[in-house]
Every structure is written in structure tokens, then in C-alpha cells.
Amino acid sequence: MKGYMYILLCSDGSYYTGSTNDLERRLAQHQNGEGANHTKKRLPVSLLYYEEYQRIDEAFYREKQVQG
């Protein structure tokens, strides 16, 4: 299953990094206030960057690298 690591730009200028197997669905969740606590308080958000991986665990690993 494909995976994506993504970076969002929040309305207050902060960033959010996440991973998912369905990028479009996850972005819609963030925009609707159904995403992480960080993003729901800082709407709207915009997709700044993403990387695609063959497996979701690779995307999750990359997310942790970027966050660290």
C-alpha cells in the first residue's frame, strides 16, 4: 500500500508533518477540522510538500525523520 509523508502550512505560519495512505482524504480531514489538534486550531491549512513511498511504514519513518 502506498504511503505519503506530507507537510502542511497552517494559517498561523506553523508547520504540520504527517503521513497517510490517502493524501487527498487526509487533506480534506485537516481542512474540515477533523485532523490533528495542531491543525484544527490553525485553519485553513495548505499542502506545502509531499513525498510518495511504496509502503506506509516508509512514509511514517520519513515523517519521524522530518519531525526530528
C-alpha positions as CSV (number, residue, x, y, z in Angstrom):
1,M,0.0,0.0,0.0
2,K,1.4,3.4,-1.0
3,G,2.2,6.0,1.7
4,Y,2.7,9.7,1.7
5,M,4.7,12.0,4.0
6,Y,3.4,15.5,3.9
7,I,4.0,18.9,5.3
8,L,1.2,21.4,5.8
9,L,1.5,25.2,6.2
10,C,-1.0,26.4,8.8
11,S,-2.7,29.8,8.9
12,D,-0.5,31.0,11.7
13,G,2.7,30.2,9.8
14,S,3.4,27.0,11.7
15,Y,4.0,23.6,10.0
16,Y,2.5,20.2,10.5
17,T,4.1,17.0,9.3
18,G,2.1,13.8,8.9
19,S,1.9,10.5,7.0
20,T,-1.1,8.8,5.4
21,N,-2.1,6.2,2.8
22,D,-4.7,8.5,1.2
23,L,-3.3,12.0,0.8
24,E,-6.5,13.6,-0.7
25,R,-8.7,12.2,2.1
26,R,-6.3,13.3,4.8
27,L,-6.1,16.8,3.5
28,A,-9.8,17.1,3.4
29,Q,-10.0,15.9,7.0
30,H,-7.5,18.5,8.1
31,Q,-9.5,21.3,6.2
32,N,-12.7,20.1,7.9
33,G,-11.2,20.3,11.3
34,E,-11.1,16.5,11.7
35,G,-7.3,16.3,11.6
36,A,-4.8,16.7,14.3
37,N,-5.3,19.1,17.2
38,H,-2.5,21.3,15.9
39,T,-4.2,21.9,12.5
40,K,-7.8,22.1,13.7
41,K,-6.9,25.2,15.7
42,R,-4.9,26.8,12.8
43,L,-7.3,26.6,9.7
44,P,-7.1,26.9,6.9
45,V,-4.0,24.7,6.0
46,S,-2.3,24.3,2.7
47,L,-0.2,21.4,1.3
48,L,3.3,22.7,1.2
49,Y,5.2,19.5,0.2
50,Y,4.8,15.7,0.0
51,E,6.8,12.6,-0.8
52,E,5.3,9.3,-2.1
53,Y,6.5,5.9,-0.9
54,Q,5.8,2.3,-1.8
55,R,4.7,1.5,1.7
56,I,3.1,3.4,4.5
57,D,5.7,2.4,7.0
58,E,8.4,4.1,4.9
59,A,6.3,7.3,4.9
60,F,5.9,7.1,8.6
61,Y,9.6,6.6,9.1
62,R,10.3,9.7,6.9
63,E,7.7,11.7,8.9
64,K,9.7,11.0,12.1
65,Q,12.9,12.0,10.4
66,V,11.5,15.3,9.3
67,Q,10.0,15.9,12.7
68,G,13.3,15.1,14.4
